[in-house]
Amino acid sequence: MELALLPFSQACENNKQPILDIIAPRLINPLHLLEVGTGTGQHAVFFARQLPHICWQASDQVVNLNHINARIAQANIINLPAAIALDVSQQWPKQIFDAIYTANTLHIMSRKLVEAFFVGVGQVTKVNSQVFIYGPFNYNGHFTSDSNANFEQWLKQNDPSSGIRDIEWILALAKAQQLMLIDDFSMPANNRLLHFIKR
């Protein structure tokens, strides 16, 4: 599949450098990282190239693997193996990872799948594993911007089970898996980057 024909996200292009600026100094040792919900594969290729000491394991639902692996194959990066199938509600990899990364996924999942995501993360991490979650969140039951409120309406029209999640609920789910919030970074376009460490 030609690169020009692969799915492309302008948002990924816009946010990849701001995200890298935060994760790079926190991922300094050789690590095995699992990306949950790789999407177009743009982040996987960019971050693997910029962080050559990290084995960046992309993953997504089976339906998305062909175009992700086409992009990965064209990139030909030694620390970026082929993406694996992962449905957060099904069996997770048996491997234990040093870090987990996911971007713009929790608001397109149902509440049940968000819960399954955190249970799965708990299963594939160990003490001192890091978890990075990028996306929009509500605080104290309120949207952080008018654009996020409009985005919520758009999400609900496409899938009533989706929606911007309350940070308090996310933190409770994380805590149940021994994931402690270390930082909550303000990001472009009214997004956040949550950084957890497993204790």
C-alpha positions in Angstrom: 0.0 0.0 0.0 1.5 3.4 -1.0 2.2 5.8 1.8 -0.1 8.4 0.2 -3.0 6.0 0.3 -2.6 5.2 4.1 -5.0 6.8 6.6 -3.6 10.1 7.8 -4.4 12.2 10.9 -3.5 15.9 10.9 -4.0 15.9 14.7 -1.2 13.3 15.0 1.1 15.5 13.0 0.2 18.5 15.2 0.6 16.9 18.6 3.5 14.5 18.0 6.3 16.9 18.9 4.6 18.3 22.0 4.0 14.8 23.2 7.6 13.8 22.4 8.9 16.7 24.4 7.2 15.3 27.5 7.8 11.6 27.1 11.4 11.6 25.8 13.0 12.8 29.1 10.9 10.2 31.0 11.8 7.3 28.8 15.5 7.5 28.9 16.5 3.8 29.5 16.1 0.9 27.1 12.5 -0.1 27.4 9.7 -2.3 26.0 6.7 -0.1 25.4 3.2 -1.1 24.3 1.1 1.5 22.4 -2.6 0.8 22.8 -4.8 2.0 19.9 -2.0 2.8 17.3 -4.6 4.2 14.9 -2.9 5.5 11.7 0.6 4.5 12.9 2.0 8.0 12.6 2.9 8.3 16.3 4.5 4.8 16.4 6.8 5.6 13.4 7.7 9.1 14.7 8.3 8.1 18.3 10.2 4.9 17.4 12.5 6.9 15.2 13.1 9.6 17.8 13.5 7.0 20.7 15.8 4.3 19.2 16.4 2.8 22.6 12.8 1.8 23.0 11.2 -1.2 21.5 7.9 0.4 20.4 5.2 -2.3 20.2 2.2 -1.0 18.3 -1.2 -2.6 18.7 -4.8 -2.1 17.5 -7.9 -3.9 16.6 -7.5 -6.5 13.8 -9.4 -4.4 11.3 -6.7 -1.7 11.5 -3.6 -3.8 11.3 -3.1 -3.9 7.6 -2.6 -0.2 7.1 -0.6 0.2 10.4 1.7 -2.6 9.3 2.0 -1.1 5.8 3.2 2.1 7.4 5.6 0.3 9.8 7.0 -1.8 6.9 7.7 1.3 4.8 9.4 3.0 7.8 11.7 0.0 8.3 12.8 1.0 11.8 14.6 -1.7 13.8 12.9 -0.9 17.1 9.4 -0.9 15.6 8.2 -4.4 15.1 4.9 -5.3 13.3 1.8 -4.2 15.2 -0.1 -6.9 17.1 -3.9 -7.4 17.5 -5.3 -6.1 20.7 -8.9 -5.8 21.7 -8.9 -4.3 25.2 -11.8 -6.4 26.3 -10.1 -9.7 25.2 -6.8 -11.4 26.0 -3.8 -9.0 26.5 -0.2 -9.9 25.6 1.6 -12.2 28.1 4.6 -9.9 28.0 5.2 -7.4 30.8 6.0 -3.9 29.5 8.1 -1.1 31.0 5.7 1.5 29.6 2.3 1.9 28.1 1.3 4.7 25.7 -2.2 5.6 24.3 -3.5 8.7 22.6 -7.0 9.7 21.8 -8.6 6.4 22.7 -10.5 6.6 26.0 -13.1 9.0 24.7 -14.0 6.7 21.8 -14.3 3.7 24.0 -17.4 2.8 26.0 -17.2 3.1 29.8 -17.0 -0.7 29.9 -14.0 -0.7 27.5 -12.3 2.0 29.5 -12.6 -0.1 32.6 -11.2 -3.1 30.6 -8.3 -1.0 29.4 -7.2 -0.2 32.9 -7.5 -3.9 34.0 -5.4 -4.9 31.0 -2.8 -2.3 31.7 -2.6 -3.6 35.3 -1.9 -7.1 33.9 0.9 -6.1 31.5 2.8 -3.7 33.8 5.1 -4.1 36.8 6.3 -1.9 39.6 7.8 1.3 38.2 6.2 0.8 34.8 5.1 4.1 33.3 1.8 4.8 31.7 1.1 7.8 29.4 -2.5 8.7 28.4 -3.2 11.6 26.0 -6.5 13.1 25.2 -9.3 15.4 26.5 -10.7 15.0 30.0 -13.3 16.8 32.1 -12.5 18.2 35.5 -15.0 18.5 38.4 -17.7 17.5 35.9 -17.0 20.4 33.5 -15.6 20.7 30.1 -12.3 22.5 29.9 -13.3 24.4 26.8 -16.2 25.1 24.4 -14.5 23.1 21.7 -14.4 20.1 24.0 -18.1 20.5 24.7 -18.8 20.6 20.9 -16.5 17.6 20.5 -18.6 15.7 23.0 -21.7 16.4 21.0 -20.0 15.1 17.9 -18.8 12.0 19.7 -22.3 11.2 21.0 -23.9 11.6 17.6 -21.5 9.0 16.2 -21.5 6.7 19.2 -23.7 7.3 22.2 -21.4 5.1 24.4 -18.4 7.4 23.7 -17.6 10.6 25.4 -15.0 12.7 27.2 -14.2 11.1 30.5 -14.1 12.6 34.0 -10.6 12.8 35.3 -11.7 11.7 38.8 -13.1 8.5 37.4 -10.0 7.8 35.4 -7.8 8.4 38.4 -9.9 5.9 40.4 -9.6 3.3 37.7 -5.9 3.9 37.6 -5.5 3.7 41.4 -7.2 0.3 41.4 -4.3 -1.0 39.3 -1.7 0.7 41.6 -1.1 3.4 39.0 -0.3 6.7 40.7 -0.6 10.0 38.8 2.7 11.8 38.7 2.0 14.6 36.3 -1.0 16.1 34.4 0.3 18.2 31.5 -1.7 20.8 29.6 -1.4 20.1 25.9 -2.4 21.7 22.6 -6.1 21.8 21.5 -7.4 21.5 25.1 -5.9 18.0 25.6 -4.0 16.6 28.5 -1.1 14.1 28.9 -1.4 12.0 32.1 1.7 10.4 33.4 1.3 7.5 35.8 3.8 5.2 37.5 2.9 1.8 38.9 3.7 1.5 42.7 
